[in-house]
Amino acid sequence: MKNVIVIRACLIFFILAAIAFFVLKINSFWSRKPEENFSRQNRNNSVKDPRSGRLGKKDKNKEANINVLPVTDRKSFDAVPVEVTYVRKDDIVIYLTNNCALKPAKQVDVVAQISGFVDDIYVDEGDSVELDQLLAKLDEEESLLALKEAKVKKENAQRVYSWSRENFKENIVSRDEVEENKFKFEIASVELERRELEYEYTTIESPITGVIVERSIEEGDKVKKDQIVFKVADFEPILAKIYIPEKDLSKIKKGQMARIVSEFLPGIEFLGKVKEVSPVVDSESGTVKVTIEISDAGGALKPGMFVSVYVIVGQHHDALVIPKKALILGSETEEVFVVREFLVMDADKSELNSLVVGDSVVCTRREPLDKDSPNGIESSVRGKIVAISRHQTKREFSVTIEIIDGSVGENGKFDTVSFYREPDVQICQLKTLLFRIELRAMKTKVTLGFREGNRVEVLSGVKEGERIITVGQNDIGQGANVMIHHEEDDRL
């Protein structure tokens, strides 16, 4: 029994030791840098050039007279699919943005001037009304009786006063009695005016032209004096009152235009104008009240509606504009990738010995117009050499030319290619050279101006019509070959 236990314990010990050994080996392998692992596999296995039988590393030092421009920071030598758009001219503005609830230009509470029962109502909420339009009618029976009584009292007081004046002339009544009758007549006249006014108050009229925004009475209700029975608002113009920080006060002036947008009215934009700027700063919030007047809203905007207000404080016309997403993330300065066309031509090395990077190039070819005009017209492309590199399996060298002026459209053939060095000294001229076009992403510093939403203004660094990368620019390096996957042509 003891022997079985010892044997089992030994087996378990050997199994655990084997597992630990493999774990240590695996950790040791993966803890090395990747290049160390591959260097161990490839040590003493250098690839030889099939043409010379020599090591490829030594061949790199040959042809030292050929000027080669290395492409730095390129993450891939394969064409990377990207999306591009064009640098275009457009108007761009900057705003001060705020949110608020709209208010009517004028809102009036209509109150009952006398107490009484409501006989008739002639309008409802939402109805448009004119100045002095009848809104409701109170019971007039009591007011009418009081008016008739006042008329009788006035007529009687007037008759007594007239009688006393006539008798005063004949010394039948005294002066004091005449004065007393005159006073009673005046009191009766005032009472009649008051009763006439009360009778007029049985009709409730609109004090302004506007819209009924609230009705608080029903037929048969008894209203009290000074009770609010209607609210009438004038919607033309409608106002937006916003509060801006004190630091932005210098940017706001009367007459500045503003754009008003409501999320409940998509695709519709209203124009307003700064009507008033408060002369004081609120000490608690550090803000200034600014009143925006919105005319010609066509009834689409209602009081209480929540809107976004964009006060235009700066505007540039015909500015160079690019999408904000074209900017390279994480860059210390503002940069974009511009897609430029490069011509690549192959030629024997003996013909290129005298060329260096920076030499000018003029490529010409004759393009037929149609079958009836075989001679066609001559077109030319100007550029400069940016790289000269040797083929891996041929004696030929490739010359890469950046296009400065002109366009070729697609791969083809040039009749003549002339190389020049400053100042316009021709070095050599080659005949009938095939060319291919490569698109490369060139990192370019830009100076930005106004920023408006997803658009930014470019003051320098790019030109109108240039293609800039909007998707994929963060996955490539300077000079990377690219392939345009999608081209957004939003040029004006």
Buried (B, 14 or more C-beta within 10 A) or exposed (E): EEEEEEEEEEEEEEEEEEEEEEEEEEEEEEEEEEEEEEEEEEEEEEEEBEEEEEEEEEBEEEBEEBBEBEBEEBEEEEBBEBBBBBBBBBEBBBBBEBEBEBBBBBBBEBBBBBBBEBBEBEBEEEBBBEEEBEBBBBBBEBBBEBBEEBBEBBEEBBEBBEBBEEBBEEEEBEEEBBEBBBEBBEEBBEBBEEBBEBBBBBBBBBBBBBBBBBBBBEEEBEBEEEBEBBBBBBBBBBBBBBBBEEEBBEEBEEEBBBBBBBEEBEEEEBBBBBBEBBEEBEEEEEBBBBBBBBEEBEEEBBBEBEBBBBBBBEBBEEBBBBBEBBBBEEEEEBBBBBBBBBBBBBBEBEBBEEBBBEBBBBBBBEEEEEEEEEEEEEBEBBBBBBBBBBEEEEEBBBBBBBBEEBEBEEEEEBEBBBBBBEEEEEBBEBEEBEBBBBBBBBBBEBEBBBEBEEBBBBEEBBEBEBBBBBBBBEEBBBBBBBEBEEEEEEEE
